[in-house]
């Protein structure tokens, strides 16, 4: 039963990558505690994968409704830019000791950044659910305009943050583990509970399987589609705060660049079909870990960074082909034993 479970293939792929790392990268599984913090390659992979996992969780629900959101990277840039501009940091003297204080209370800065991200999602949701635009076209508008807006806000410069408490979001530790992992775990658990313990998950699947039938059955499909785009942008907003906090600055030009493509790849690696319908949140998390592990492996064994892009493109091609109905029909005809039948 486990072999036929949807999560088996992504887990197997992750296990193969980890096995390669075990052989090719000395000390890959070594963990050590320094200053009360747990360090090691596995911790580093999980920590660096945190923003991608958040983006993948949000993208999963969008893809489940037959949609797509290619503006995730732009939303990351906007969220990080707003937070960095508001937090900033001004040096003051405290009893003869210089220290930095935030330009704006940090909770206001975080709320403003998340508000900007939610507005991005509301824009996408209004275009897709309200005006009926194709998702890829609607989100393409924000993909281009959103990053341009972030660059306008920063005047094309990198905004540096000096306020120390802000760094805790992306590079802080709690009980020995990176704080970003707790954020990811909280978002995943809340989302999973909403999808599995309420009717929301079933409604989203229904919209993805047949939106017309779902609407005729009484579901408010427009509201559901609007919700998933807002949720996706909210996840991207948190990811943007993590990235900005980790690098201690806002880079509107490169922050979240191509993150939406990695998120889509993570979702498909996790077993969610681009045709919509059933989705797998746990699979999307594993898919994000596969991508980050693959990146780590390529860098660790000394291959050029360009190889990473080539490998990702091959993986996308294989996934798209494997989800094709025509390919599945050809495969069953060529290998009838794979489905327990006999050749005719």
SULZI-V583283 format. One record per helix or strand. SS is the DSSP state (2 for helix, 1 for strand). FROM is the first residue (numbers start at 1). LEN is the number of residues. If there is no record, write none. Layout:
ss=SS from=FROM len=LEN
ss=SS from=FROM len=LEN
//
This chain:
ss=2 from=6 len=19
ss=1 from=31 len=4
ss=1 from=37 len=4
ss=2 from=41 len=24
ss=2 from=72 len=16
ss=1 from=90 len=5
ss=1 from=97 len=5
ss=2 from=106 len=25
ss=2 from=135 len=20
ss=1 from=159 len=2
ss=2 from=164 len=8
ss=1 from=173 len=2
ss=1 from=177 len=2
ss=2 from=179 len=19
ss=2 from=200 len=10
ss=2 from=211 len=6
ss=2 from=221 len=27
ss=1 from=249 len=2
ss=2 from=259 len=11
ss=2 from=281 len=20
ss=2 from=306 len=17
ss=2 from=325 len=10
ss=2 from=336 len=4
//
